[in-house]
Amino acid sequence: MRRYWLDRSEFVRPTFLLGGDRFHHIFKVCRTEENELFEVIIGDGNAYVCRAKSLKNHSAEVEVVDSRVLPPQPLPHLRLCLSIPKLSTFEIILEKAVELGVCEIQLFTSEFSHVKKIDTSVIKKYPRFEKIITNSSQQTGRGDLMSLPPPKSLKTLLDELDGRSILFYEHGGESIKRSLGTPAEGSQRWLNIFVGSEGGFHSSEIDLFRSKGINPIHLGPQILRVETACVTILSVIKYWLGHFDNPAG
């Protein structure tokens, strides 16, 4: 059954009228037919089974026929803290992060980030980024939208963060197995995962991390692309936390 994300303002029980771009996508692009069942997600933790009672050229009367509770993201919530990479690379990471259950991506500027200063060059891309998040969320059946706050500097981010933080660094540090320990040791609401852009981190930035009690971890001898590193790290972390133990909702 196909799933679609709607704004809460568009959704009314037991019936609502759907038009505009949403109508076009569901009934013209995806060719949903009258009385065919599909799911609607609005971000309240539920999936609503719906059907089109009647179809017109530019709108549909939609009826809610059932609902089910979607599983929430398990604790600790994963926050991927990412030094701003090339924007085409970031779009790949966005999609994969949604699929892997990341609750938030926090971009930051650093010595080797693709963008050195926080300006409109990144912010103006946010509507596109948010569309990627929404599309990926409805494909995976998530009941929430991954958060994407505005970028920050690395120093500001480190000063404001809560929860446990893990730093991945290509030029040394402890092995991931030795550093992580057991999940019980990291049982906080948030787990912050720091990944550098192409070029990694400057030595002065590693010193800054260490001053905050965050020691580097390595992923082995290979140098990974940013998108490969993110998928690898998130998969390892989720396995370590036991997030793969429960079946899909």
KAKA-V474675 format. One record per helix or strand of 2 or more residues. SS is the DSSP state (H for helix, E for strand). FROM is the first residue (numbers start at 1). TO is the last residue. If there is no record, write none. Layout:
# KAKA-V474675
((SS;FROM;TO) (SS;FROM;TO))
This chain:
# KAKA-V474675
((E;3;5) (H;8;10) (E;15;19) (H;20;29) (E;37;41) (E;46;55) (E;59;69) (E;77;83) (H;87;99) (E;104;109) (H;120;123) (H;126;140) (E;152;153) (H;154;160) (E;164;168) (E;174;175) (H;176;180) (H;183;186) (E;190;195) (H;203;211) (E;216;218) (H;226;241))
